Amino acid sequence: MTGTPLIQTKHLKKYFDTPKGSLHAVDDVSISIEEGKTLGIVGESGCGKSTLGRTIMRLTEATDGEILYNGTNIRGLGKREMKKIRSDIQMIFQDPYTSLNPRLSIGEIIAEPMKVLHTVNKGEQKERVKEIMDRCGLPQHYYNTYPHELDGGRRQRVGLARALAVDPKFIVCDEPVSALDVSIQAQILNLLMDLQDARGLSYMFITHDLCVVRHISDAIAVMYLGQIVEYAPKEELFQQQYHPYTRALLAAIPTPDLTRRNRERHLLEGEVGNPINPEPGCRFASRCKYATDSCRGAQELTETAPGHFVRCGRAVAGEI
C-alpha cells in the first residue's frame, strides 16, 4: 500500500490469562490504514476481530507490539497525553442498544464526548449536537428522546453521531450493521461512505459479512484465531485467494446466479484449533485439506503479489 499510514500496528499482541493458560486473542498483527481509506477485518466469530479494534483504541491494553497514530506509538502515552488523542480516534460499537446509556437523552449522549474531552464550549454544545444529528439523518425532534424510544437503525445513527461529535480522523466500526435489517444496513453503510468522502475519515470496519466488507473497504485483512492469514486490496482478494481459509469464506457467499450454483465449494472439516497456548505452526492446519507436516513450522505473513500477503507456506511456494 502506498501513502503515509494514519494508523499502523506492528506485531501487536493481546493475550488473556485463563485458568488453562494464555489465550492468544490477537497474535502478531501488523496492519496499516491510510488517511481516507477503509480496512475491512473479516473472520468468523471468536477470531479476535473486536479485540483487535478495542486494543487499537486502548480500551484494553496490548500485551506487546506497537500502535502508531501518525507515526507516534500511543501505547507509551499516559492518560493525559492519550486524552488529547481521543478526539481523533473513536469507535462505533456493535450493539446499538447496550452501547447507549439508557438514562441519557439522545442529545446528552451525543454531547457527552464533547464534555469529557472539552472540545466544544458549553454554550455551543446544543447547536453542535443538532448539526451532527442533521448530518447523521436524525431529526432534531429526537433530541430529548431516549434510546429505548428508537428503533435499531436510529440507535446506530446515534452511535455514529456520538463518534463524530469530536471530529475524529479515525473510527473503529465494530460490526455496526450486523444487528440491523438489510434495508437499514444499506442506509448506515451509505451514510458511513458519504461521511468518509465529505470528511476524509479513515475506518477499520470489522464484520463477518464479506458482501458488506466488499462494498465499503479499500483493503481487507482476513483473521483466523488471532492472526492475519491474508491481507490484500479488496479487488485483488476477491479475484485471487491464496489461503485455504479465505477460499472457504468466499465460497460460502450466497449467489442468486443459477449458473454458478455448481461452483467449487471449499467445505471446512475438523475441529477449530485451541487459541490457549497454541502450538507453533499454522492454526488452520486442523481444518485444512492441504495440510502436511511442513505446516507445523512457523508461518510468516509473506508477500505473494504486490500488496497481497498470505500466512501459508504451501501457498507461498505455489503448492496449492
Disulfide bonds with the S-S distance in Angstrom:
none
